[in-house]
Amino acid sequence: MFVPKPIGFVSSPYKNSSEIPKGLHTKHDAEGVLKVLREFELGLTDIEGFSHLYVLWEFDRSDSFELLGSPPFDERPHGVFATRSPRRPNPIGLTVVELLGRNNEELHVRGVDMLDGTPILDIKPYMSSVPVENLRRGWLAEAEERKARMNL
Amino acid sequence: MFVPKPIGFVSSPYKNSSEIPKGLHTKHDAEGVLKVLREFELGLTDIEGFSHLYVLWEFDRSDSFELLGSPPFDERPHGVFATRSPRRPNPIGLTVVELLGRNNEELHVRGVDMLDGTPILDIKPYMSSVPVENLRRGWLAEAEERKARMNL
């Protein structure tokens, strides 16, 4: 397979993972900067026209994987491919961010949930959405319902 | 960085890239199968509850990258990070598929745009959408408008 290389690094307010908001209904509205390496800056041409981007990045502080694990906000274990766990066979993270502006090789974005210094693997334009009414969200929806009932 | 390994392979109707529908307003509704390797099957636990999945995969038949290139449906060049070009610094593809059903280690899905035999790097649950009314789609929207004017 290919040999991954960073195309840049994330500048984020989060210095360690305990600071990253987690749990049901968590809103990720932290601002950060995607600092693309100069040698890849040309690849950002025309990116300003997109409101949202996919960021693929490396969970570089995760050193093994587990196929079954419990998310922080649900005591029940789920398969790694049904969660956003950092402990994945290929430690690749995916985040949708809102593009606030570009300054040469720096993209100012909202919605970062990565640690400061995280290596970026790829950036892609967010071109279309699945309509919310078509989404089913399995165990996540069930955990939200359980929590809502407990809070009644 | 990490060393990527396949967690499975795509079974797709497309044997070469000329068969994959491309262009503006292309609908990807081809059905295919994500065949996860037995050793990773436990990681699929509870995935059935999700209607849509992200699939991360390797452009394994792409052997170099270009920072600026023209998509098949627009004569104007754009930066690689503003397109879905296969010729990326890290040759990772991202596809949203609809999960039709699971049969042990096989996920039957709709919406494949990968070639048959493509190595899968990761599968993640699709948990939320950016509302369509919040999306700006840059050069893609402009190209669609130009095409619509030409067809008037």
Interface residues (C-beta under 8 A of the other chain):
Chain A: M1 F2 V3 P4 K5 P6 I7 V36 F40 L42 G43 L44 T45 D46 I47 E48 G49 F50 S51 H52 Y54 L56 E58 D60 L67 L68 P77 H78 G79 V80 F81 A82 T83 R84 R88 P89 N90 P91 I92 L94 V96 P119 L121 D122 I123 K124 P125 Y126 M127 S128 S129 V130 P131 V132 N134 L135 R136 R137 G138 W139 L140 A141 E142
Chain B: M1 F2 V3 P4 K5 P6 I7 V36 F40 L42 G43 L44 T45 D46 I47 E48 G49 F50 S51 H52 Y54 L56 E58 D60 L67 L68 P77 H78 G79 V80 F81 A82 T83 R84 R88 P89 N90 P91 I92 L94 V96 P119 L121 D122 I123 K124 P125 Y126 M127 S128 S129 V130 P131 V132 N134 L135 R136 R137 G138 W139 L140 A141 E142
